[in-house]
Amino acid sequence: MMDYETFAKAVREQDQQEISRYSEYLLPRIKSYLKAVFGAPDDFAEEATHTAFIEICRKCREEDCRLSGDFFNYILITARNNYYKLLKTEGRYETMDEEEYAQERIAPEEQVNQLVEKEYKQVIRECIKQLSRRPRNFILYVMKYPHYSPADIAEAFDMTEGSVRSTKTKLMRWLKECFEENRLD
């Protein structure tokens, strides 16, 4: 049986062989669980599973925490929660509605600024909707967490830091070009 103490020790000591052993054992089981119990699509199950594993590793590194109860059950719950977050995030960004503005009177110059900002946001949303799921999630994640380092993003997306930098640069360049092509002047 997989126990938390051994896993936490392997993470803290950066024992890649032991961490790999855990990931080979846990990841397929967690992914199967999400697919069987929640009907998760393969890509969502994969992403939620990897995110859960990364979160557990981060928690082991950052804190000297002790999990009460079954370690496997804990990671299953974490994966389930990540799957639900993915569903919410995917739905939220697919059907983004424009923010409702306050009913109070707004100065004319502020009205113009808000209209321009609203148009810019709409163009950016339309550009982001053109991306496939993984690049779209990547760019939305980067935009949501601008203070995250390439290492944080690399860990969240199971990429190298170099890949994060080049992907971010390419996507931001593409987004800028798309914006320039589609904005209303």
N, C-alpha and C positions, 0 to 999 in steps of 0.2 A: 504494500500500500504506500502511496505517496504521502509523505508527511511534510507539514509546513516548516518545521525546524530545519530539516535537511535542505529543503528548497531555499529558505531564507539565507542559510549559511552559504550555499552555492552562489546565490546572487551577490551577497556582500563580498565574497571572496573572488567574484568574477570567474568562477569555475565553469567555463564554457561547455565542457564535456557533460557535466552534471545538469546544467541548464538545458542543454540539448536533449538529454535523456528525458527530462521532465516535459519539454515541449513536444517531443515525439510521442509521449504517452498521453498527455493531456489534450493537445490541440485537436486531434481527430475526434476524440470522444466529446469534447465540448461542441464542436461544429455539428456532429451528428445529433447531439441533444437539441440544439437550436432548430435544426431542420425537422427533427421528428416531433418534438413537443410543440413548437410554435409555428411550424411551416415556413421557416425562414428560407428565403432564396439563397442559393449557394454563395453568391458574392457577399450578401449581408451577413450570413453565418460566419463566413471566413473573416470578414472585417471585424465583427463583434468579438470573435474568438481571439484574434490577434491583439485587439485593443485590450481585452480583459487580461491577457497574459502580460502585456506590457505594463498595465496598471499595477498588477500584482508585483511585478519586478521592481517598479518604481517605489511602490510602498515598502518593499523589503529594504531597498537601498536608503530611502529617506528617513525611515523610522525604525526603531527597534520594537516593532509591534508584535503582538501575540494574537493569533487568531484563536478564538474559542470555537470548538466544534470541529467539524470535518473540513479540511482544506479543500478537497475536491468540490464539496457542496458550495463553499464560499466562492470559488472561481466560477462555478456554474451560475450562481446568482449574479456575479459581476458581469458575466457574458450576456446573461438575459437582459440586465439593465442596459448594457451597451447596445444590444439589439433594439430595444425600445427607443433609445436615444436616436439611433440611426433612422428608425421609422419616422420619428417626430421631425428630425432634421430634414430628411428627404422630402417629407410632405410639406414642411414649412417653406422650403426653398423652391419647391415646384409651384406652389400657389401663393407666392408672396403678394400680399395686398399692399396697396399704398397706405402709408401711415395717415391716420386721421388727424387733421389739424384742429387746434383749439377753436372754439366758437367765438372767442373774443376778437375784437377788432385788431387788425394788424396794420402797421404803418405801410403806406404804399411801397416804399423802397424795400421793406422786408417782404412784402408780398411778391415782388419781382424776384428777390433772392430765393425765396422758397419755391417759386415756380421753376426757376432755373435749376435749383438743386433737385427738385422732383423729376424734371426731365432727365437730368444727368443720371439719377438713380435708376430711372426706368430704362435708359439705354444700357447701363451697366448690367441690370438684371437680364435684359434680353440677350446681351452678349454671353453672360454666364450660362443661360439656359441652352445655348448652342453647344456647350461642352458636353462630352460624355460624362458618366457618373463619377468616375475616379478623379479626373482632372477638376471637375466641378467641385467635388468635396474637398479636394486639396486647396483650391483657390479660396473657397469659402472659409476653410479652417484658418488659412493664413490671414485672411482679412479679419476674421473674428478674433484671432489671437496675434496681433501684430508684434507684441512684445516677446513672443516665444522665439527661442534661439533655433538655428538650423538643427541642432542636436535634439531639441524637444520635438520638432516637427518630424525629423528622421525617425525617431522612436515611435511616434504616433502612426506613421505611414509605412513602417518597416522599410526604410530607405537609408541610403548612406547620406551623410551631410552634403557631399558633393552633388548627389542627385537632387537633393532638396534645393540647393542653390540654383542649379541649372534649370530644374523644373519651374521653380518660382520665377526665375528671370524670363524664361520662355513664355510662361502663362501671363505674366504681367505685361510683357511686350505685346503678346497677342491681344490681351484685353484692351490695352491702349489703342492698338490699331483698329480693333473692332469698334471701340468707342468713337474714334475719329471718323470712321466710315459711316457710322449710323447716327451720330448726334444731329440734332436739329439746330441749325444756326439761325 
